[in-house]
Amino acid sequence: MKRSEVWLVDFAPQFGTEITKQRPAVIVSANGLAAFPTRIVVPFRDRKPLHSSIAYYVGIEPTSTNGLVKNSSADCVQIKSLDKQRFLRRLGELSPLDFQSVLDGIVLCVGL
């Protein structure tokens, strides 16, 4: 499990408006944290037309490399730290450009 990889992750159970169910997510935690039992991820959701006007929904198109099967939005406001037991299987890896776009979306959310 390393940074920029896309994994199928189990987000259930959830509370309130947290993202839920099994869905793809990209690992954003630094590879230097590999000894810890958790990874920081940004989940993907189905891309909707409204998302293009919201900066923290980063559009990612499916490719043979990233393992996504439909147009998706990385939901940077839903960044989470999850135990490795929630990771079901590796799907692929984001391109450097797409991964940087996700990191930029996170920066918008946390105000760095």
PyRosetta script that sets phi, psi and omega in degrees:
from pyrosetta import init, pose_from_sequence

init()
pose = pose_from_sequence("MKRSEVWLVDFAPQFGTEITKQRPAVIVSANGLAAFPTRIVVPFRDRKPLHSSIAYYVGIEPTSTNGLVKNSSADCVQIKSLDKQRFLRRLGELSPLDFQSVLDGIVLCVGL")
pose.set_psi(1, 116.2)
pose.set_omega(1, -178.5)
pose.set_phi(2, -139.4)
pose.set_psi(2, 166.1)
pose.set_omega(2, -178.2)
pose.set_phi(3, -55.6)
pose.set_psi(3, 136.7)
pose.set_omega(3, 178.5)
pose.set_phi(4, 82.3)
pose.set_psi(4, -4.2)
pose.set_omega(4, 175.7)
pose.set_phi(5, -75.8)
pose.set_psi(5, 145.9)
pose.set_omega(5, 176.2)
pose.set_phi(6, -102.8)
pose.set_psi(6, 127.8)
pose.set_omega(6, -179.2)
pose.set_phi(7, -126.7)
pose.set_psi(7, 151.5)
pose.set_omega(7, 168.1)
pose.set_phi(8, -82.2)
pose.set_psi(8, 123.7)
pose.set_omega(8, -172.7)
pose.set_phi(9, -125.5)
pose.set_psi(9, 143.0)
pose.set_omega(9, 177.2)
pose.set_phi(10, -95.0)
pose.set_psi(10, 109.1)
pose.set_omega(10, -178.3)
pose.set_phi(11, -92.1)
pose.set_psi(11, -3.4)
pose.set_omega(11, 180.0)
pose.set_phi(12, -84.4)
pose.set_psi(12, 145.1)
pose.set_omega(12, 1.1)
pose.set_phi(13, -81.4)
pose.set_psi(13, 159.6)
pose.set_omega(13, 177.6)
pose.set_phi(14, -122.9)
pose.set_psi(14, 168.1)
pose.set_omega(14, 177.4)
pose.set_phi(15, -128.8)
pose.set_psi(15, 141.1)
pose.set_omega(15, 177.0)
pose.set_phi(16, 54.6)
pose.set_psi(16, -125.8)
pose.set_omega(16, -175.6)
pose.set_phi(17, -96.6)
pose.set_psi(17, 13.8)
pose.set_omega(17, 176.5)
pose.set_phi(18, -61.6)
pose.set_psi(18, 151.9)
pose.set_omega(18, 176.4)
pose.set_phi(19, -65.5)
pose.set_psi(19, 147.4)
pose.set_omega(19, -175.3)
pose.set_phi(20, -137.0)
pose.set_psi(20, 179.9)
pose.set_omega(20, 178.0)
pose.set_phi(21, 65.9)
pose.set_psi(21, -178.0)
pose.set_omega(21, 177.2)
pose.set_phi(22, -82.2)
pose.set_psi(22, 128.3)
pose.set_omega(22, -179.5)
pose.set_phi(23, -157.2)
pose.set_psi(23, 161.5)
pose.set_omega(23, 176.5)
pose.set_phi(24, -68.8)
pose.set_psi(24, 150.9)
pose.set_omega(24, 175.3)
pose.set_phi(25, -150.3)
pose.set_psi(25, 150.9)
pose.set_omega(25, 177.7)
pose.set_phi(26, -104.3)
pose.set_psi(26, 136.1)
pose.set_omega(26, 177.2)
pose.set_phi(27, -77.9)
pose.set_psi(27, 126.1)
pose.set_omega(27, 179.5)
pose.set_phi(28, -115.4)
pose.set_psi(28, -8.7)
pose.set_omega(28, 179.5)
pose.set_phi(29, -67.8)
pose.set_psi(29, 151.1)
pose.set_omega(29, -179.3)
pose.set_phi(30, -65.0)
pose.set_psi(30, 143.2)
pose.set_omega(30, 178.8)
pose.set_phi(31, -61.1)
pose.set_psi(31, -23.6)
pose.set_omega(31, 178.0)
pose.set_phi(32, -66.1)
pose.set_psi(32, -12.3)
pose.set_omega(32, 178.3)
pose.set_phi(33, -92.9)
pose.set_psi(33, 14.1)
pose.set_omega(33, -175.2)
pose.set_phi(34, -58.2)
pose.set_psi(34, -26.2)
pose.set_omega(34, -178.9)
pose.set_phi(35, -73.3)
pose.set_psi(35, -18.2)
pose.set_omega(35, 179.9)
pose.set_phi(36, -80.3)
pose.set_psi(36, 151.6)
pose.set_omega(36, -177.9)
pose.set_phi(37, -82.3)
pose.set_psi(37, 8.4)
pose.set_omega(37, 179.9)
pose.set_phi(38, -125.0)
pose.set_psi(38, 161.4)
pose.set_omega(38, 173.6)
pose.set_phi(39, -133.6)
pose.set_psi(39, 145.6)
pose.set_omega(39, 175.3)
pose.set_phi(40, -92.5)
pose.set_psi(40, 129.9)
pose.set_omega(40, -175.6)
pose.set_phi(41, -132.4)
pose.set_psi(41, 159.9)
pose.set_omega(41, 169.1)
pose.set_phi(42, -119.6)
pose.set_psi(42, 121.0)
pose.set_omega(42, -178.9)
pose.set_phi(43, -78.9)
pose.set_psi(43, 156.7)
pose.set_omega(43, 174.0)
pose.set_phi(44, -103.0)
pose.set_psi(44, 148.8)
pose.set_omega(44, 172.6)
pose.set_phi(45, -133.1)
pose.set_psi(45, 165.6)
pose.set_omega(45, 176.6)
pose.set_phi(46, -57.5)
pose.set_psi(46, 137.1)
pose.set_omega(46, 178.9)
pose.set_phi(47, -76.0)
pose.set_psi(47, 127.5)
pose.set_omega(47, 177.5)
pose.set_phi(48, -115.8)
pose.set_psi(48, 153.4)
pose.set_omega(48, 179.2)
pose.set_phi(49, -54.4)
pose.set_psi(49, -37.1)
pose.set_omega(49, -180.0)
pose.set_phi(50, -60.9)
pose.set_psi(50, -29.2)
pose.set_omega(50, -175.7)
pose.set_phi(51, -61.9)
pose.set_psi(51, -29.0)
pose.set_omega(51, -177.3)
pose.set_phi(52, -65.9)
pose.set_psi(52, -17.0)
pose.set_omega(52, 178.7)
pose.set_phi(53, -98.3)
pose.set_psi(53, 3.9)
pose.set_omega(53, -178.8)
pose.set_phi(54, -119.0)
pose.set_psi(54, 113.7)
pose.set_omega(54, -171.0)
pose.set_phi(55, -62.1)
pose.set_psi(55, -28.7)
pose.set_omega(55, -177.7)
pose.set_phi(56, -86.1)
pose.set_psi(56, 0.3)
pose.set_omega(56, 168.1)
pose.set_phi(57, -98.5)
pose.set_psi(57, 99.4)
pose.set_omega(57, -175.5)
pose.set_phi(58, -91.0)
pose.set_psi(58, 118.3)
pose.set_omega(58, -178.4)
pose.set_phi(59, -71.9)
pose.set_psi(59, 130.5)
pose.set_omega(59, 178.0)
pose.set_phi(60, -132.5)
pose.set_psi(60, 124.1)
pose.set_omega(60, 177.6)
pose.set_phi(61, -88.7)
pose.set_psi(61, 148.6)
pose.set_omega(61, 179.3)
pose.set_phi(62, -69.1)
pose.set_psi(62, 142.5)
pose.set_omega(62, 174.5)
pose.set_phi(63, -139.1)
pose.set_psi(63, 167.5)
pose.set_omega(63, 176.3)
pose.set_phi(64, -68.1)
pose.set_psi(64, -20.2)
pose.set_omega(64, -178.8)
pose.set_phi(65, -85.1)
pose.set_psi(65, -40.7)
pose.set_omega(65, -174.7)
pose.set_phi(66, -85.2)
pose.set_psi(66, -15.6)
pose.set_omega(66, 175.7)
pose.set_phi(67, 79.9)
pose.set_psi(67, 0.3)
pose.set_omega(67, 176.6)
pose.set_phi(68, -75.1)
pose.set_psi(68, 149.2)
pose.set_omega(68, -176.8)
pose.set_phi(69, -110.1)
pose.set_psi(69, -4.3)
pose.set_omega(69, 178.0)
pose.set_phi(70, -151.7)
pose.set_psi(70, 163.5)
pose.set_omega(70, 176.2)
pose.set_phi(71, -57.5)
pose.set_psi(71, 131.2)
pose.set_omega(71, -172.1)
pose.set_phi(72, -132.6)
pose.set_psi(72, 161.8)
pose.set_omega(72, 171.3)
pose.set_phi(73, -119.7)
pose.set_psi(73, 127.3)
pose.set_omega(73, 170.3)
pose.set_phi(74, -77.0)
pose.set_psi(74, 117.8)
pose.set_omega(74, -175.2)
pose.set_phi(75, -90.2)
pose.set_psi(75, 84.7)
pose.set_omega(75, -171.6)
pose.set_phi(76, -65.1)
pose.set_psi(76, -20.4)
pose.set_omega(76, 178.0)
pose.set_phi(77, -75.4)
pose.set_psi(77, -14.9)
pose.set_omega(77, -178.8)
pose.set_phi(78, -100.0)
pose.set_psi(78, 24.2)
pose.set_omega(78, 179.1)
pose.set_phi(79, -56.0)
pose.set_psi(79, 137.2)
pose.set_omega(79, -174.7)
pose.set_phi(80, -145.0)
pose.set_psi(80, 153.8)
pose.set_omega(80, 170.0)
pose.set_phi(81, -105.0)
pose.set_psi(81, 123.8)
pose.set_omega(81, -174.8)
pose.set_phi(82, -129.6)
pose.set_psi(82, 147.7)
pose.set_omega(82, 175.2)
pose.set_phi(83, -65.3)
pose.set_psi(83, 145.4)
pose.set_omega(83, -179.5)
pose.set_phi(84, -60.0)
pose.set_psi(84, -20.0)
pose.set_omega(84, 178.7)
pose.set_phi(85, -65.0)
pose.set_psi(85, -20.8)
pose.set_omega(85, 179.8)
pose.set_phi(86, -79.8)
pose.set_psi(86, -10.6)
pose.set_omega(86, -177.4)
pose.set_phi(87, -86.0)
pose.set_psi(87, 118.7)
pose.set_omega(87, -173.2)
pose.set_phi(88, -91.7)
pose.set_psi(88, -46.3)
pose.set_omega(88, 177.1)
pose.set_phi(89, -165.8)
pose.set_psi(89, 150.2)
pose.set_omega(89, 178.1)
pose.set_phi(90, -75.0)
pose.set_psi(90, 134.3)
pose.set_omega(90, 178.9)
pose.set_phi(91, -104.7)
pose.set_psi(91, -33.0)
pose.set_omega(91, -177.3)
pose.set_phi(92, 168.3)
pose.set_psi(92, -151.5)
pose.set_omega(92, -178.3)
pose.set_phi(93, -150.3)
pose.set_psi(93, 140.4)
pose.set_omega(93, 177.5)
pose.set_phi(94, -73.6)
pose.set_psi(94, 149.4)
pose.set_omega(94, 172.3)
pose.set_phi(95, -65.9)
pose.set_psi(95, 158.0)
pose.set_omega(95, 177.6)
pose.set_phi(96, -56.3)
pose.set_psi(96, -38.3)
pose.set_omega(96, -180.0)
pose.set_phi(97, -67.0)
pose.set_psi(97, -46.1)
pose.set_omega(97, 178.2)
pose.set_phi(98, -64.3)
pose.set_psi(98, -39.9)
pose.set_omega(98, -179.9)
pose.set_phi(99, -64.3)
pose.set_psi(99, -41.5)
pose.set_omega(99, 177.9)
pose.set_phi(100, -63.2)
pose.set_psi(100, -36.1)
pose.set_omega(100, 177.0)
pose.set_phi(101, -62.5)
pose.set_psi(101, -38.9)
pose.set_omega(101, 176.9)
pose.set_phi(102, -65.4)
pose.set_psi(102, -45.3)
pose.set_omega(102, 178.3)
pose.set_phi(103, -60.3)
pose.set_psi(103, -39.3)
pose.set_omega(103, 177.8)
pose.set_phi(104, -63.4)
pose.set_psi(104, -38.0)
pose.set_omega(104, 176.7)
pose.set_phi(105, -63.8)
pose.set_psi(105, -38.7)
pose.set_omega(105, 177.4)
pose.set_phi(106, -63.2)
pose.set_psi(106, -43.8)
pose.set_omega(106, -179.8)
pose.set_phi(107, -58.6)
pose.set_psi(107, -40.0)
pose.set_omega(107, 177.6)
pose.set_phi(108, -61.3)
pose.set_psi(108, -36.4)
pose.set_omega(108, -177.9)
pose.set_phi(109, -74.4)
pose.set_psi(109, -36.5)
pose.set_omega(109, -174.9)
pose.set_phi(110, -99.6)
pose.set_psi(110, -8.0)
pose.set_omega(110, 173.7)
pose.set_phi(111, 70.7)
pose.set_psi(111, 41.6)
pose.set_omega(111, 176.9)
pose.set_phi(112, -78.4)
pose.dump_pdb("model.pdb")
